[in-house]
């Protein structure tokens, strides 16, 4: 194998590796954009009237109740 052929082979390998890196970065960016699009659409869908906003509101109330009741229950069950 001559030196020129080796240089060409190494250039091809390097280009393939860089293309792989670019594809991976593109995939990560696309995942981030998809996550943001889902979050934004969820926020818009949870406003207004209908079944979905009611479910979201109920879930919020459930989380708030959980945050208030669990510490009280733990104190009551462990200390009293």
Biopython code that builds the backbone (N, CA, C, O; Angstrom):
import numpy as np
from Bio.PDB.StructureBuilder import StructureBuilder

atoms = [
    (1, "UNK", "N", (0.849, -1.167, 0.000)),
    (1, "UNK", "CA", (0.000, 0.000, 0.000)),
    (1, "UNK", "C", (0.897, 1.233, 0.000)),
    (1, "UNK", "O", (1.789, 1.367, 0.838)),
    (2, "UNK", "N", (0.655, 2.106, -0.926)),
    (2, "UNK", "CA", (1.492, 3.298, -1.017)),
    (2, "UNK", "C", (1.030, 4.335, -0.003)),
    (2, "UNK", "O", (-0.043, 4.227, 0.591)),
    (3, "UNK", "N", (1.856, 5.319, 0.168)),
    (3, "UNK", "CA", (1.575, 6.378, 1.134)),
    (3, "UNK", "C", (0.318, 7.149, 0.741)),
    (3, "UNK", "O", (-0.474, 7.503, 1.614)),
    (4, "UNK", "N", (0.117, 7.416, -0.530)),
    (4, "UNK", "CA", (-1.053, 8.159, -0.986)),
    (4, "UNK", "C", (-2.344, 7.385, -0.717)),
    (4, "UNK", "O", (-3.361, 7.959, -0.327)),
    (5, "UNK", "N", (-2.280, 6.081, -0.931)),
    (5, "UNK", "CA", (-3.461, 5.256, -0.656)),
    (5, "UNK", "C", (-3.790, 5.258, 0.834)),
    (5, "UNK", "O", (-4.958, 5.309, 1.221)),
    (6, "UNK", "N", (-2.755, 5.203, 1.662)),
    (6, "UNK", "CA", (-2.962, 5.226, 3.119)),
    (6, "UNK", "C", (-3.552, 6.563, 3.559)),
    (6, "UNK", "O", (-4.437, 6.602, 4.413)),
    (7, "UNK", "N", (-3.067, 7.650, 2.980)),
    (7, "UNK", "CA", (-3.598, 8.975, 3.311)),
    (7, "UNK", "C", (-5.071, 9.067, 2.906)),
    (7, "UNK", "O", (-5.892, 9.603, 3.650)),
    (8, "UNK", "N", (-5.397, 8.548, 1.735)),
    (8, "UNK", "CA", (-6.790, 8.557, 1.276)),
    (8, "UNK", "C", (-7.674, 7.690, 2.178)),
    (8, "UNK", "O", (-8.806, 8.057, 2.491)),
    (9, "UNK", "N", (-7.139, 6.532, 2.592)),
    (9, "UNK", "CA", (-7.896, 5.649, 3.477)),
    (9, "UNK", "C", (-8.148, 6.328, 4.819)),
    (9, "UNK", "O", (-9.255, 6.270, 5.354)),
    (10, "UNK", "N", (-7.113, 6.971, 5.361)),
    (10, "UNK", "CA", (-7.264, 7.666, 6.645)),
    (10, "UNK", "C", (-8.241, 8.833, 6.520)),
    (10, "UNK", "O", (-9.010, 9.095, 7.445)),
    (11, "UNK", "N", (-8.219, 9.528, 5.401)),
    (11, "UNK", "CA", (-9.159, 10.628, 5.186)),
    (11, "UNK", "C", (-10.590, 10.102, 5.141)),
    (11, "UNK", "O", (-11.502, 10.728, 5.683)),
    (12, "UNK", "N", (-10.787, 8.953, 4.496)),
    (12, "UNK", "CA", (-12.115, 8.354, 4.427)),
    (12, "UNK", "C", (-12.588, 7.912, 5.818)),
    (12, "UNK", "O", (-13.751, 8.110, 6.173)),
    (13, "UNK", "N", (-11.698, 7.321, 6.590)),
    (13, "UNK", "CA", (-12.040, 6.884, 7.947)),
    (13, "UNK", "C", (-12.382, 8.090, 8.813)),
    (13, "UNK", "O", (-13.353, 8.061, 9.569)),
    (14, "UNK", "N", (-11.588, 9.145, 8.703)),
    (14, "UNK", "CA", (-11.829, 10.357, 9.484)),
    (14, "UNK", "C", (-13.164, 10.986, 9.100)),
    (14, "UNK", "O", (-13.926, 11.410, 9.969)),
    (15, "UNK", "N", (-13.446, 11.047, 7.804)),
    (15, "UNK", "CA", (-14.716, 11.618, 7.350)),
    (15, "UNK", "C", (-15.903, 10.791, 7.839)),
    (15, "UNK", "O", (-16.931, 11.351, 8.220)),
    (16, "UNK", "N", (-15.772, 9.473, 7.833)),
    (16, "UNK", "CA", (-16.847, 8.607, 8.328)),
    (16, "UNK", "C", (-17.064, 8.827, 9.826)),
    (16, "UNK", "O", (-18.203, 8.865, 10.291)),
    (17, "UNK", "N", (-15.966, 8.973, 10.584)),
    (17, "UNK", "CA", (-16.077, 9.207, 12.025)),
    (17, "UNK", "C", (-16.722, 10.563, 12.308)),
    (17, "UNK", "O", (-17.565, 10.676, 13.199)),
    (18, "UNK", "N", (-16.333, 11.581, 11.561)),
    (18, "UNK", "CA", (-16.913, 12.910, 11.769)),
    (18, "UNK", "C", (-18.396, 12.916, 11.394)),
    (18, "UNK", "O", (-19.198, 13.575, 12.056)),
    (19, "UNK", "N", (-18.767, 12.186, 10.336)),
    (19, "UNK", "CA", (-20.180, 12.095, 9.955)),
    (19, "UNK", "C", (-20.981, 11.405, 11.049)),
    (19, "UNK", "O", (-22.114, 11.793, 11.333)),
    (20, "UNK", "N", (-20.398, 10.392, 11.659)),
    (20, "UNK", "CA", (-21.062, 9.702, 12.759)),
    (20, "UNK", "C", (-21.271, 10.641, 13.944)),
    (20, "UNK", "O", (-22.332, 10.630, 14.568)),
    (21, "UNK", "N", (-20.288, 11.433, 14.248)),
    (21, "UNK", "CA", (-20.394, 12.396, 15.349)),
    (21, "UNK", "C", (-21.466, 13.438, 15.033)),
    (21, "UNK", "O", (-22.263, 13.790, 15.902)),
    (22, "UNK", "N", (-21.489, 13.929, 13.801)),
    (22, "UNK", "CA", (-22.501, 14.911, 13.401)),
    (22, "UNK", "C", (-23.911, 14.321, 13.497)),
    (22, "UNK", "O", (-24.839, 15.002, 13.932)),
    (23, "UNK", "N", (-24.074, 13.057, 13.091)),
    (23, "UNK", "CA", (-25.387, 12.408, 13.188)),
    (23, "UNK", "C", (-25.819, 12.279, 14.642)),
    (23, "UNK", "O", (-26.986, 12.496, 14.969)),
    (24, "UNK", "N", (-24.880, 11.925, 15.517)),
    (24, "UNK", "CA", (-25.210, 11.785, 16.935)),
    (24, "UNK", "C", (-25.622, 13.135, 17.531)),
    (24, "UNK", "O", (-26.600, 13.211, 18.275)),
    (25, "UNK", "N", (-24.886, 14.192, 17.210)),
    (25, "UNK", "CA", (-25.240, 15.518, 17.712)),
    (25, "UNK", "C", (-26.593, 15.962, 17.168)),
    (25, "UNK", "O", (-27.393, 16.551, 17.896)),
    (26, "UNK", "N", (-26.851, 15.685, 15.900)),
    (26, "UNK", "CA", (-28.136, 16.035, 15.283)),
    (26, "UNK", "C", (-29.277, 15.294, 15.978)),
    (26, "UNK", "O", (-30.344, 15.863, 16.206)),
    (27, "UNK", "N", (-29.051, 14.038, 16.311)),
    (27, "UNK", "CA", (-30.064, 13.241, 16.995)),
    (27, "UNK", "C", (-30.349, 13.804, 18.387)),
    (27, "UNK", "O", (-31.503, 13.859, 18.814)),
    (28, "UNK", "N", (-29.297, 14.222, 19.093)),
    (28, "UNK", "CA", (-29.495, 14.796, 20.417)),
    (28, "UNK", "C", (-30.254, 16.112, 20.334)),
    (28, "UNK", "O", (-31.129, 16.375, 21.159)),
    (29, "UNK", "N", (-29.929, 16.943, 19.346)),
    (29, "UNK", "CA", (-30.660, 18.198, 19.157)),
    (29, "UNK", "C", (-32.124, 17.927, 18.827)),
    (29, "UNK", "O", (-33.011, 18.603, 19.347)),
    (30, "UNK", "N", (-32.379, 16.957, 17.980)),
    (30, "UNK", "CA", (-33.755, 16.633, 17.606)),
    (30, "UNK", "C", (-34.537, 16.158, 18.823)),
    (30, "UNK", "O", (-35.709, 16.503, 18.973)),
    (31, "UNK", "N", (-33.912, 15.376, 19.691)),
    (31, "UNK", "CA", (-34.578, 14.930, 20.910)),
    (31, "UNK", "C", (-34.924, 16.095, 21.822)),
    (31, "UNK", "O", (-35.999, 16.121, 22.421)),
    (32, "UNK", "N", (-34.020, 17.055, 21.929)),
    (32, "UNK", "CA", (-34.290, 18.242, 22.738)),
    (32, "UNK", "C", (-35.431, 19.062, 22.178)),
    (32, "UNK", "O", (-36.289, 19.539, 22.921)),
    (33, "UNK", "N", (-35.441, 19.227, 20.852)),
    (33, "UNK", "CA", (-36.532, 19.967, 20.220)),
    (33, "UNK", "C", (-37.860, 19.244, 20.411)),
    (33, "UNK", "O", (-38.883, 19.886, 20.649)),
    (34, "UNK", "N", (-37.857, 17.934, 20.310)),
    (34, "UNK", "CA", (-39.088, 17.166, 20.488)),
    (34, "UNK", "C", (-39.599, 17.298, 21.925)),
    (34, "UNK", "O", (-40.803, 17.417, 22.148)),
    (35, "UNK", "N", (-38.693, 17.277, 22.887)),
    (35, "UNK", "CA", (-39.077, 17.440, 24.284)),
    (35, "UNK", "C", (-39.694, 18.810, 24.518)),
    (35, "UNK", "O", (-40.720, 18.927, 25.188)),
    (36, "UNK", "N", (-39.071, 19.843, 23.968)),
    (36, "UNK", "CA", (-39.599, 21.192, 24.138)),
    (36, "UNK", "C", (-40.958, 21.340, 23.444)),
    (36, "UNK", "O", (-41.856, 21.989, 23.982)),
    (37, "UNK", "N", (-41.115, 20.753, 22.274)),
    (37, "UNK", "CA", (-42.395, 20.832, 21.565)),
    (37, "UNK", "C", (-43.487, 20.131, 22.368)),
    (37, "UNK", "O", (-44.608, 20.633, 22.455)),
    (38, "UNK", "N", (-43.176, 18.984, 22.953)),
    (38, "UNK", "CA", (-44.144, 18.274, 23.778)),
    (38, "UNK", "C", (-44.518, 19.068, 25.016)),
    (38, "UNK", "O", (-45.688, 19.121, 25.396)),
    (39, "UNK", "N", (-43.537, 19.681, 25.639)),
    (39, "UNK", "CA", (-43.790, 20.477, 26.835)),
    (39, "UNK", "C", (-44.654, 21.690, 26.506)),
    (39, "UNK", "O", (-45.599, 22.008, 27.228)),
    (40, "UNK", "N", (-44.320, 22.358, 25.413)),
    (40, "UNK", "CA", (-45.096, 23.529, 25.022)),
    (40, "UNK", "C", (-46.539, 23.150, 24.659)),
    (40, "UNK", "O", (-47.476, 23.862, 25.018)),
    (41, "UNK", "N", (-46.712, 22.049, 23.960)),
    (41, "UNK", "CA", (-48.069, 21.649, 23.597)),
    (41, "UNK", "C", (-48.856, 21.185, 24.823)),
    (41, "UNK", "O", (-50.067, 21.394, 24.894)),
    (42, "UNK", "N", (-48.182, 20.560, 25.786)),
    (42, "UNK", "CA", (-48.859, 20.179, 27.031)),
    (42, "UNK", "C", (-49.336, 21.413, 27.771)),
    (42, "UNK", "O", (-50.460, 21.450, 28.272)),
    (43, "UNK", "N", (-48.472, 22.433, 27.841)),
    (43, "UNK", "CA", (-48.849, 23.664, 28.534)),
    (43, "UNK", "C", (-50.047, 24.333, 27.897)),
    (43, "UNK", "O", (-50.942, 24.811, 28.595)),
    (44, "UNK", "N", (-50.070, 24.369, 26.576)),
    (44, "UNK", "CA", (-51.205, 24.977, 25.882)),
    (44, "UNK", "C", (-52.463, 24.133, 26.036)),
    (44, "UNK", "O", (-53.559, 24.672, 26.186)),
    (45, "UNK", "N", (-52.312, 22.820, 25.998)),
    (45, "UNK", "CA", (-53.483, 21.940, 26.095)),
    (45, "UNK", "C", (-54.079, 21.923, 27.502)),
    (45, "UNK", "O", (-55.265, 21.634, 27.667)),
    (46, "UNK", "N", (-53.268, 22.229, 28.519)),
    (46, "UNK", "CA", (-53.773, 22.169, 29.889)),
    (46, "UNK", "C", (-54.502, 23.440, 30.311)),
    (46, "UNK", "O", (-55.014, 23.526, 31.427)),
    (47, "UNK", "N", (-54.548, 24.421, 29.422)),
    (47, "UNK", "CA", (-55.296, 25.649, 29.715)),
    (47, "UNK", "C", (-56.671, 25.580, 29.070)),
    (47, "UNK", "O", (-56.883, 24.828, 28.120)),
    (48, "UNK", "N", (-57.576, 26.349, 29.578)),
    (48, "UNK", "CA", (-58.912, 26.408, 28.970)),
    (48, "UNK", "C", (-59.892, 25.486, 29.675)),
    (48, "UNK", "O", (-59.774, 25.218, 30.871)),
    (49, "UNK", "N", (-60.863, 25.008, 28.906)),
    (49, "UNK", "CA", (-61.905, 24.148, 29.456)),
    (49, "UNK", "C", (-61.910, 22.831, 28.701)),
    (49, "UNK", "O", (-61.506, 22.747, 27.542)),
    (50, "UNK", "N", (-62.375, 21.818, 29.390)),
    (50, "UNK", "CA", (-62.443, 20.502, 28.775)),
    (50, "UNK", "C", (-62.009, 19.430, 29.754)),
    (50, "UNK", "O", (-61.804, 19.694, 30.939)),
    (51, "UNK", "N", (-61.871, 18.225, 29.245)),
    (51, "UNK", "CA", (-61.531, 17.079, 30.090)),
    (51, "UNK", "C", (-60.056, 17.124, 30.486)),
    (51, "UNK", "O", (-59.723, 16.940, 31.657)),
    (52, "UNK", "N", (-59.183, 17.365, 29.528)),
    (52, "UNK", "CA", (-57.748, 17.336, 29.834)),
    (52, "UNK", "C", (-57.354, 18.403, 30.854)),
    (52, "UNK", "O", (-56.640, 18.080, 31.803)),
    (53, "UNK", "N", (-57.785, 19.661, 30.705)),
    (53, "UNK", "CA", (-57.451, 20.644, 31.746)),
    (53, "UNK", "C", (-58.002, 20.267, 33.119)),
    (53, "UNK", "O", (-57.375, 20.569, 34.135)),
    (54, "UNK", "N", (-59.147, 19.622, 33.166)),
    (54, "UNK", "CA", (-59.705, 19.181, 34.449)),
    (54, "UNK", "C", (-58.826, 18.099, 35.072)),
    (54, "UNK", "O", (-58.606, 18.094, 36.283)),
    (55, "UNK", "N", (-58.332, 17.195, 34.251)),
    (55, "UNK", "CA", (-57.445, 16.142, 34.756)),
    (55, "UNK", "C", (-56.143, 16.744, 35.281)),
    (55, "UNK", "O", (-55.643, 16.341, 36.331)),
    (56, "UNK", "N", (-55.603, 17.707, 34.546)),
    (56, "UNK", "CA", (-54.360, 18.366, 34.981)),
    (56, "UNK", "C", (-54.582, 19.091, 36.297)),
    (56, "UNK", "O", (-53.742, 19.023, 37.194)),
    (57, "UNK", "N", (-55.706, 19.786, 36.420)),
    (57, "UNK", "CA", (-56.005, 20.504, 37.666)),
    (57, "UNK", "C", (-56.152, 19.521, 38.830)),
    (57, "UNK", "O", (-55.659, 19.777, 39.929)),
    (58, "UNK", "N", (-56.824, 18.410, 38.587)),
    (58, "UNK", "CA", (-56.952, 17.389, 39.629)),
    (58, "UNK", "C", (-55.606, 16.814, 40.045)),
    (58, "UNK", "O", (-55.373, 16.559, 41.226)),
    (59, "UNK", "N", (-54.726, 16.612, 39.082)),
    (59, "UNK", "CA", (-53.397, 16.098, 39.398)),
    (59, "UNK", "C", (-52.601, 17.106, 40.224)),
    (59, "UNK", "O", (-51.867, 16.728, 41.137)),
    (60, "UNK", "N", (-52.751, 18.386, 39.901)),
    (60, "UNK", "CA", (-52.080, 19.424, 40.693)),
    (60, "UNK", "C", (-52.576, 19.401, 42.133)),
    (60, "UNK", "O", (-51.784, 19.458, 43.074)),
    (61, "UNK", "N", (-53.892, 19.318, 42.294)),
    (61, "UNK", "CA", (-54.458, 19.281, 43.647)),
    (61, "UNK", "C", (-54.005, 18.039, 44.414)),
    (61, "UNK", "O", (-53.738, 18.107, 45.613)),
    (62, "UNK", "N", (-53.922, 16.921, 43.726)),
    (62, "UNK", "CA", (-53.452, 15.691, 44.353)),
    (62, "UNK", "C", (-52.005, 15.831, 44.823)),
    (62, "UNK", "O", (-51.663, 15.400, 45.924)),
    (63, "UNK", "N", (-51.161, 16.430, 43.993)),
    (63, "UNK", "CA", (-49.756, 16.634, 44.380)),
    (63, "UNK", "C", (-49.644, 17.573, 45.572)),
    (63, "UNK", "O", (-48.830, 17.347, 46.467)),
    (64, "UNK", "N", (-50.454, 18.624, 45.590)),
    (64, "UNK", "CA", (-50.432, 19.555, 46.716)),
    (64, "UNK", "C", (-50.902, 18.861, 47.989)),
    (64, "UNK", "O", (-50.295, 19.032, 49.046)),
    (65, "UNK", "N", (-51.965, 18.088, 47.901)),
    (65, "UNK", "CA", (-52.457, 17.358, 49.067)),
    (65, "UNK", "C", (-51.413, 16.367, 49.564)),
    (65, "UNK", "O", (-51.208, 16.226, 50.769)),
    (66, "UNK", "N", (-50.756, 15.682, 48.636)),
    (66, "UNK", "CA", (-49.715, 14.724, 49.009)),
    (66, "UNK", "C", (-48.584, 15.435, 49.752)),
    (66, "UNK", "O", (-48.089, 14.932, 50.761)),
    (67, "UNK", "N", (-48.175, 16.601, 49.254)),
    (67, "UNK", "CA", (-47.079, 17.345, 49.882)),
    (67, "UNK", "C", (-47.449, 17.831, 51.278)),
    (67, "UNK", "O", (-46.574, 17.953, 52.136)),
    (68, "UNK", "N", (-48.717, 18.109, 51.521)),
    (68, "UNK", "CA", (-49.131, 18.564, 52.843)),
    (68, "UNK", "C", (-49.417, 17.413, 53.801)),
    (68, "UNK", "O", (-49.161, 17.536, 54.999)),
    (69, "UNK", "N", (-49.935, 16.313, 53.305)),
    (69, "UNK", "CA", (-50.389, 15.245, 54.190)),
    (69, "UNK", "C", (-49.288, 14.261, 54.585)),
    (69, "UNK", "O", (-49.275, 13.789, 55.721)),
    (70, "UNK", "N", (-48.379, 13.945, 53.691)),
    (70, "UNK", "CA", (-47.358, 12.936, 53.981)),
    (70, "UNK", "C", (-46.453, 13.347, 55.139)),
    (70, "UNK", "O", (-46.225, 12.523, 56.025)),
    (71, "UNK", "N", (-45.924, 14.571, 55.185)),
    (71, "UNK", "CA", (-45.096, 14.922, 56.359)),
    (71, "UNK", "C", (-45.856, 14.833, 57.672)),
    (71, "UNK", "O", (-45.308, 14.407, 58.689)),
    (72, "UNK", "N", (-47.127, 15.239, 57.645)),
    (72, "UNK", "CA", (-47.933, 15.137, 58.874)),
    (72, "UNK", "C", (-48.124, 13.679, 59.277)),
    (72, "UNK", "O", (-48.032, 13.336, 60.455)),
    (73, "UNK", "N", (-48.386, 12.834, 58.304)),
    (73, "UNK", "CA", (-48.551, 11.406, 58.596)),
    (73, "UNK", "C", (-47.264, 10.803, 59.160)),
    (73, "UNK", "O", (-47.308, 10.017, 60.106)),
    (74, "UNK", "N", (-46.114, 11.174, 58.577)),
    (74, "UNK", "CA", (-44.847, 10.628, 59.059)),
    (74, "UNK", "C", (-44.561, 11.080, 60.478)),
    (74, "UNK", "O", (-44.118, 10.280, 61.302)),
    (75, "UNK", "N", (-44.806, 12.348, 60.778)),
    (75, "UNK", "CA", (-44.605, 12.825, 62.149)),
    (75, "UNK", "C", (-45.554, 12.090, 63.085)),
    (75, "UNK", "O", (-45.145, 11.660, 64.164)),
    (76, "UNK", "N", (-46.773, 11.945, 62.703)),
    (76, "UNK", "CA", (-47.776, 11.299, 63.542)),
    (76, "UNK", "C", (-47.417, 9.832, 63.796)),
    (76, "UNK", "O", (-47.522, 9.348, 64.923)),
    (77, "UNK", "N", (-46.995, 9.131, 62.743)),
    (77, "UNK", "CA", (-46.730, 7.704, 62.896)),
    (77, "UNK", "C", (-45.383, 7.415, 63.563)),
    (77, "UNK", "O", (-45.245, 6.396, 64.240)),
    (78, "UNK", "N", (-44.394, 8.284, 63.388)),
    (78, "UNK", "CA", (-43.073, 7.997, 63.933)),
    (78, "UNK", "C", (-42.818, 8.635, 65.289)),
    (78, "UNK", "O", (-42.091, 8.068, 66.105)),
    (79, "UNK", "N", (-43.392, 9.789, 65.548)),
    (79, "UNK", "CA", (-43.085, 10.496, 66.782)),
    (79, "UNK", "C", (-44.178, 10.390, 67.835)),
    (79, "UNK", "O", (-43.901, 10.537, 69.026)),
    (80, "UNK", "N", (-45.403, 10.139, 67.422)),
    (80, "UNK", "CA", (-46.497, 10.120, 68.417)),
    (80, "UNK", "C", (-46.952, 8.714, 68.709)),
    (80, "UNK", "O", (-47.859, 8.513, 69.518)),
]
sb = StructureBuilder()
sb.init_structure("model")
sb.init_model(0)
sb.init_chain("A")
sb.init_seg("    ")
for serial, (resi, resn, name, xyz) in enumerate(atoms, 1):
    if name == "N":
        sb.init_residue(resn, " ", resi, " ")
    sb.init_atom(name, np.array(xyz, "f"), 0.0, 1.0, " ", f" {name:<3s}", serial, name[0])
structure = sb.get_structure()
